[in-house]
């Protein structure tokens, strides 16, 4: 098996050995390791009561992590040209999964939301796959229709005939957080694809209006917004999660109460190992630990944007758009999750990349890391040709040349 894999150009087997962006890999592995530690700590009490084994969620998380690392390792061998060629098939697969999760008997309902498809002991969350596949499809569209996107309103509108039905399916689950993150990443990709400022501003205004309408048309969303403005007014009702999360931050102070010593995880803070794992981290590791985690996220997010910039300079625009799209997905989820945990945003169920418990999220995150490593390697070695090396002079743009386009 290994001998066959060695025949294909990849950053795994090459003349220079394991040839990847080590700062990016190290930052992501640090976050994955921190996530494993925090899942073990945050879930121990819940697992002991619900499953009779305090290590139950840790073991499952390790299994998901192993699957994610294998999937990521496989993705390192897949050329970006293959992703580009089959982008439309991935988009169809995303639609099929999002429809299937709404079919009674196929989708699993948890806490009033039908977001999972069960496969034996494991659940697959189609929204996580959909976000990745939308980024791949939209990157291909921006390469194929670059001039049309830049110069005509129609080219700018076309992607929304795909994005809006997908957003509608996500809202039917309902999964408001995934919808916002996916649409936000798509809008950012369109802006970097060359959409004019006037059209972009119009799109942002329409997006804000759509969010307002969605909040007003669903009573539970409106109640979350009201509770977010003053959670202590109903601290045992609508504001319960947020008040417990804020108590966790207060208890953590500067250096925390110590790993494993959280009080809030003992059935005070709901979803302590999923949506609110950052609150438990802040309680146990303190402000210093929380800020260190934020710094790690900032590093991998900025590094992903830099990988996209390097790919653009190497004239690999499809790779650049994917890198930027993945970076915006991570940054969007991170900002929303942490914003919810510290009370800057209304409570919304959305996992924290790398850290939260959740199989689909963790596997897709690992695949996304592998994609970024592959993009960086291809942009540095000209589609896998290790004989070609770049220096800074190669990245300079000739006078008058357009940065985007083919």
C-alpha angles and dihedrals in degrees: 000000000000091000090056093048090052089065092068122075109250141139089251101064116026146118090280095046118231096006110184139126097279097189090056092044092047093050093050093046090050090054092046090050092048089049092054091050093048094045089053091051100038096047101042097095095043092046093049092055101036100037104018091238122087089205095053097106092038091056092048090047090052090052091050090047091052091050090048093050091049091048090047091049090052091049090057088068095051113094116228089239088068092053089049093049095050099036092112091052091052089051091053090048089053091053092048092051093046090052093044093054089060094053112101111244093026103056119061118224119217123174091349096308126105101209105130138072113207124228105178110289092353133073127211119209108210093197090067091054091043093057092054094044092049090055091051093047095045092048089056092047092051090053095047096043102030098133092041091052092048099044110028135054090219093058088051093050099046097081090057091066083069101032099049097054089048090049088049091055090049091051091052091061082043108241108150094165095055090047093054093046094047095047092044092053091046092051091048090051091051091051091051088046089067106268110163119254094244094054091043092052090049090052092050091050091050090048092052090048091050091051090050092051092047092051093048095047096055119060096205092055091050091050091051090052092049092047091049093058092056112005093170091064088072103016094157094045131031093355096048099105094046095046091050090048091051090049088054091054091047093051092050095061112168104327104017134237092279134273110299095011099100115136096190093064089063093091095291095099113049117220090015093161097042123031096008103039089117090062091054089047090053091048095050100035099028131215091315092057093044093050091046089054091049089050091052091051091047090051097052091042094052091042090055090051090049091051088055091049091050091050090051091052088052088054092246097131098167089056091046093053092048092051092049092046093051091046091053091048091054095042092047094050092044094051093046095045095046091041089056092047094053096040100252093116134035116269110277129167105241127138124238108239114247094002111055124084111252131114101216093045093049095047093047090047090055091048089049091053090051091050091053091048090050091049092051092049095048093047090050097045103033101252094328100316101135091190091073116077128179133218129188093271091062090060096055116109118233114240113277096010118137113236094214128053136054 
